[in-house]
Amino acid sequence: MVVRQPRRKHTTSDDWSEFDGVTMPVEAYLDLDDAEETDLEYYDGAAWEKGVVDRRHGVLVGEMDYHFGGHARGYGGEYGPERRVRLAPNVYRKPDTAYYSAGTPAGDNDIPTLVVEVRSPDETMANQRRKCLMFREHGVLVCWLIDPVSRTVEVFEGERAGERLPADGVLETSHLPGFSLAITELFAALDR
């Protein structure tokens, strides 16, 4: 099953790349992405700007990377935000952040073990869920979807396709042995 993203309607054009929604061959996208630091993804034959982020988004991605860094120092692996992931010959996405377990290739275009998506103000949870399902469909083992507004986390792993964790739950997975982050600790970063 192919999961497609619906087209977004933007309220202002100033916040978006001039290439947002522009149909182009995949080679043109790759040339553009390699030449410039862009927030563009590629699917459905066009380049698409990722959502505009706000403070909450940045804080939560930073908090996840902080905890991923501690895990990588103890267990190996690589992590980082906005890395290009090739999901199919003509599908390139950039998760908000990702973790590549030790021994997993972690170059441009490689499939991470785990991705994290944080909903931006202009994105809907429905679109973000479709994106998580797309990651899973193409080999990502785990996707954690974080909503900073409702302060909730949904898990996409195995048979879990958007299971909401309880407020006192913990982010953990057998695919990152030893990683554990309480949801209350994650969202406490927003209150600092």
N, C-alpha and C positions, 0 to 999 in steps of 0.2 A: 504494500500500500504506500502510495506517495502522499506525503503530508505537505500541503502547500500553504503559504502564508497569504492572507488577503492583503490587498493594497491598503496602505494607510492614507488617511487624509490629514494634511498638515495645516495647522492654523496660521503659521508664518513660514515664509520661505527663507528668512535670514538664518535660521538655525540648521538648515539642511544643506548637504553637499549639492553642488550643481549636477552631480551624477546620479542623485537619488531617483530611482525609477527609470533610468535610461537603459534601453535595450542595447546590448552590445555583445559581441562574441566573448567567450570566456577568456580568450587570450588577451583581449583589450582590458578586461577587468584585472587580470593578473599583472599586466604591465603597469596599470594604474596603481594597484595595491603595492607592488614592489617599489615603484618610484616615489610614492608619497606615503606618509603615515595616515591611513584613512580608517574611518569607522565603517567602511562599506563592506557589505556581504554580497554574495552572488547566488541567486536562485531564480527560477522561472525565466531565465534568459536575460536578466537585467541586474544592475547593481542597485543595492538598497542600503540606505543609511540606517545604522542602528539608532535606537531611541536616544533622545537627548537626556543626559543624566542630570541629577540634582545632588545636593549634599548627602542625602540619605543613601542614595545609590553608591556614591563614592566611598562613604564610610563603611558600608557593609561589604563591598568588594575588598577594600583595604583590610578589614577585619578577617575576612576569609583568607586572604593571602598571608596575613600575619600568622594565623594558625597553620596554614599549609606550610609555611616556612619552618616552623618548629617541627612539624611532622617530617619534612624532607631532611632536616638535619639529623633526625634520629633513625629514619627508615629508608632514606634515599628517595630518589624520584625528582621530578621537576614540576614547577607550577608557574602560573603567571596569567595576567589579564590579557584579554583581547588578542589571543594568538589565533591565527588563521587555521581553520580545520577543514580539510577536504572530506566531505561526506559522500560525494559521488563525483563522477567526471565533471559535471557542470553545476556542482553545489558546494559553495564555500561559506561557512558560518564562522562567527567570532564570538565564542562564549564570553561572558563577563569575566570569568576566570576559570581556570582548569587545572587539574592535577594529573600528572603522568606518573604512574607507579614506577618504582625502580625496575629497570630492564625493559620498559616500554619506550619505543621510539618517541622522541619529543621535539622533532623538527617542525618547520613550517609544513602544514597540511596533514600532520599525523593525528590519529584519533586518540584523544586523551582517555584516561580511565574514568575520570569524573569531571563533569562540568557544573558550574554554578551560574544560574541566571538570576539577576535581580531586576524586578520590574521597575522600569523607568516611568516617569509621570505620564508620558504620552502613549504607553503601551497598555494593552489589556492583558489580564491574566489568561484569557482564552488564547490569545496569540502566543503568549509565553509558553503555555501548555503545549501548543502545537509544535513550538520550537523544541521543547524538551522531548517530545515524542519523536521528532525528526532525528535528534541526536541519538536517541536509543535505537531507532530503526537502522541507523548506520554504524552501530558498533560501540558507541559510548555505553559503558556499563552502568553508570549512575548519573542522574541529573537531579540537582537540588534547586528548586525554584523558590526564591525568597521574595515576599511582598513586604516592603518596608512600611506601607500604609497600615495594613491589618496586622503586621508583625506576625506573619505566619510563614511556614515552610512546608512545601509539598515535595514528596519524594517520588522519583521515577526510577525504579530499580526492580528487576525481575518482573513479577506479576503486579507490582505496585505501580500504578499509572496515575500519579497525582494524589497519592495518599497524604492527607494533611496530618502533620505531626502535632501532638498535643503541645500546649504552651510550655509545659515543663519537660518536653521531649529533648532528645539528644541527636545531634547529627553524627551518625556513625554508619559504617558499612564494612562488610567483610572484605571488600576490595581495597580498603586502606586500613589494614590491621593496625590497631593502636591509636587511630585518630578518633577523637571524641570531643565534641563541642556542644555544650548546653545551649539550647535556643535562647534561654534567658540571658546568658553571657553574650551571645551574638548581638541581640537587640539592645543590650545595655550600652553598647558602643554608641548608639544613637543619642543617648542621654548624657554623654560626657561633655 
